[in-house]
Each structure stands twice: as C-alpha cells, then as structure tokens.
Amino acid sequence: MTIVIGSRNPAKLAAVKEVFLTDHVTTADAPSLVSDQPFSDEETRQGAINRAFNSLKAQTGEIGIGLEGGVMYVDNGLYLCNWGALVTRHNNVFTASGARVLLPGEIDDQLKKGIELGDVMDEYAKRQDVRKKEGAIGIFTNDHVSRKEMFVHVVSLLRGQWEYWEQQ
C-alpha cells in the first residue's frame, strides 16, 4: 500500500514510517491552507485535514496523511497542540490529536508578533532546525518526548481508527 504524507519534514516522515512499517511511504508538498502558525485546535485540525487531502491530489496513494502543529489558548496559557488526519481515496476522514504542553510567556509574545513557532524555538533553544528534530515538545519535556514520538502517537491513533472502521 502507498501512503502519501503531506510534508517533507523528517520528524513527521519518520513517525509515519514507524507506524506503517511494511507500507511504501512517500512525501508530497501539500498545503495546509491555514495560517503558517495555526492558533487554535480547530485551525490546526483543519490544516492536518487539508494536508491529507492535498497529499492525495499531489501523488497517487491509498492513504493521505496530514500532520499539523499549532498552538492554542487554555485559560490564560498558550499550549502546544498537534493534529493528524488520515484520508482514504474514498474520502473517509479520520482525525486525532496528541500531547499538549504549556509554552513559556516569551514564546507567546513572539508568536503574537507573527513569528512561526519553529523559528521562535531555534532562537529560544539556541539550536537549528528544532522543527525538524526534537520540536518544541522535545525542548519543553527535556527530551523525554520528541516531535517524532509525539506524531507516532497521533499516527497510531489514526491507523487504529482507520483499521477499525474499515473492518466494519
């Protein structure tokens, strides 16, 4: 089976390959059609869905997967959020969300200026390409959970739902 992931991000690709070990996984540039920095659960989820659909438009496959990172407010705190979507060629859609951690206030301030989280994290952590490696989740969990691991959890939730409903 061919699975098309709507991103070339190494952490996202590695997560999908880990969950779909025996399948052919390929990447496609698939737009999210939401803000570069999604600021809500709803926008982040919609970005994942759009990437999943657009991945199947960009390349032929049985399944399209979109993974999207964003932020959301809970009370007065800004939290990291992430969503995934799995779309079949028959337009069945499955979505799932994963880990959330509180972000420091200075991150919130930078995001409000229109800077993307990945760029903010490079400066904050004094590292390069945080979005392609450990991610903000890795920084703020002291490397106990990496971005790849966070997305492995989401992709596992997607696969499980898809398998369950395809058997019905």
C-alpha positions as CSV (number, residue, x, y, z in Angstrom):
1,M,0.0,0.0,0.0
2,T,1.2,3.5,-0.8
3,I,0.8,6.2,1.9
4,V,1.4,9.8,0.9
5,I,2.3,12.2,3.8
6,G,1.7,15.9,3.1
7,S,5.1,17.1,4.4
8,R,8.8,16.6,3.8
9,N,9.5,17.3,7.5
10,P,11.9,14.5,8.7
11,A,10.2,14.1,12.1
12,K,6.8,13.7,10.5
13,L,8.0,11.3,7.8
14,A,9.8,9.1,10.4
15,A,6.7,8.9,12.5
16,V,4.6,7.7,9.6
17,K,7.2,5.2,8.6
18,E,7.4,3.8,12.2
19,V,3.6,3.2,12.3
20,F,3.3,1.9,8.7
21,L,6.4,-0.3,8.7
22,T,5.6,-2.6,5.8
23,D,4.0,0.1,3.5
24,H,5.5,2.4,1.0
25,V,5.5,5.9,2.4
26,T,6.2,8.9,0.2
27,T,6.1,12.6,0.7
28,A,4.4,15.4,-1.1
29,D,4.3,19.2,-0.7
30,A,0.7,19.6,0.4
31,P,-0.5,22.9,1.5
32,S,-2.4,23.2,4.8
33,L,-4.4,26.2,3.6
34,V,-4.4,27.6,7.1
35,S,-2.1,30.2,8.8
36,D,1.6,29.4,8.8
37,Q,1.2,29.4,12.6
38,P,-2.2,27.9,13.5
39,F,-3.6,29.5,16.7
40,S,-6.4,27.1,17.7
41,D,-7.3,23.4,17.9
42,E,-9.8,24.0,15.1
43,E,-7.3,25.7,12.7
44,T,-4.6,23.1,13.5
45,R,-7.0,20.2,12.9
46,Q,-8.2,21.8,9.6
47,G,-4.6,22.2,8.5
48,A,-4.0,18.5,9.0
49,I,-7.1,17.5,7.1
50,N,-6.2,19.8,4.2
51,R,-2.7,18.4,4.1
52,A,-4.1,14.9,4.0
53,F,-6.5,15.6,1.1
54,N,-3.8,17.7,-0.8
55,S,-1.2,14.9,-0.4
56,L,-3.5,12.5,-2.4
57,K,-4.0,15.2,-5.0
58,A,-0.3,15.6,-5.4
59,Q,0.6,11.9,-5.6
60,T,-1.2,8.6,-6.1
61,G,-1.8,6.6,-3.0
62,E,-4.4,4.7,-1.0
63,I,-4.0,6.9,2.1
64,G,-3.1,10.5,2.6
65,I,-1.8,11.7,6.0
66,G,-1.5,15.3,7.2
67,L,0.2,16.2,10.4
68,E,0.0,19.8,11.7
69,G,1.5,21.5,14.7
70,G,-0.1,24.6,16.3
71,V,-0.8,26.4,19.5
72,M,-4.0,27.0,21.5
73,Y,-5.0,29.0,24.5
74,V,-6.4,27.3,27.6
75,D,-7.4,29.9,30.2
76,N,-4.5,32.4,30.0
77,G,-1.8,29.9,28.9
78,L,-0.6,29.1,25.4
79,Y,-0.2,25.4,24.8
80,L,1.4,23.4,22.1
81,C,-1.1,21.3,20.1
82,N,-0.9,18.9,17.2
83,W,-3.3,17.1,15.0
84,G,-3.2,14.4,12.4
85,A,-5.6,13.4,9.7
86,L,-5.8,10.2,7.6
87,V,-7.8,10.4,4.4
88,T,-8.6,7.4,2.2
89,R,-9.0,7.6,-1.6
90,H,-12.7,7.1,-0.9
91,N,-12.7,10.3,1.1
92,N,-13.1,8.7,4.6
93,V,-11.5,11.1,7.1
94,F,-10.0,10.2,10.5
95,T,-8.5,12.7,12.9
96,A,-6.7,12.5,16.2
97,S,-4.8,14.9,18.5
98,G,-1.9,14.4,20.8
99,A,0.2,15.8,23.6
100,R,-0.1,19.4,24.9
101,V,2.3,21.3,27.0
102,L,2.3,24.8,28.3
103,L,4.6,27.2,26.5
104,P,6.5,30.0,28.3
105,G,5.1,33.5,28.1
106,E,8.0,34.8,26.0
107,I,7.1,32.2,23.3
108,D,3.5,33.6,23.3
109,D,4.9,37.1,22.9
110,Q,6.9,36.1,19.8
111,L,4.1,34.2,18.2
112,K,1.8,37.2,18.6
113,K,4.3,39.2,16.5
114,G,3.7,36.8,13.6
115,I,6.8,34.6,14.0
116,E,6.3,30.9,13.5
117,L,6.9,28.6,16.4
118,G,9.8,26.7,14.7
119,D,11.7,29.9,14.2
120,V,11.0,31.1,17.7
121,M,12.2,27.7,19.1
122,D,15.5,27.9,17.2
123,E,16.2,31.2,18.9
124,Y,14.8,30.2,22.3
125,A,16.7,26.9,22.4
126,K,19.9,28.2,20.7
127,R,19.6,25.3,18.2
128,Q,19.0,24.9,14.5
129,D,16.0,23.2,12.8
130,V,14.2,22.4,16.1
131,R,11.0,21.8,14.0
132,K,12.8,19.0,12.1
133,K,14.3,17.4,15.1
134,E,13.1,17.4,18.7
135,G,10.5,20.0,18.2
136,A,9.1,22.3,20.9
137,I,7.8,19.3,22.7
138,G,11.3,17.9,23.0
139,I,12.7,21.1,24.4
140,F,9.9,21.5,27.0
141,T,9.8,17.9,28.0
142,N,13.6,17.8,28.5
143,D,13.9,15.4,25.6
144,H,11.5,12.8,27.2
145,V,9.2,13.2,24.2
146,S,10.4,14.1,20.8
147,R,8.4,15.6,17.9
148,K,8.7,12.3,16.1
149,E,7.4,10.4,19.1
150,M,4.5,12.8,19.6
151,F,3.5,12.3,16.0
152,V,4.0,8.5,16.2
153,H,1.3,8.5,18.9
154,V,-1.1,10.6,16.7
155,V,-0.4,8.4,13.6
156,S,-1.0,5.3,15.7
157,L,-4.4,6.7,16.7
158,L,-5.2,7.4,13.1
159,R,-4.2,3.9,11.9
160,G,-6.2,2.3,14.7
161,Q,-9.3,4.2,13.8
162,W,-8.9,3.5,10.1
163,E,-8.4,-0.2,10.7
164,Y,-11.4,-0.4,13.0
165,W,-13.8,1.4,10.7
166,E,-12.5,-0.3,7.5
167,Q,-13.4,-3.7,9.1
168,Q,-17.0,-2.7,9.8
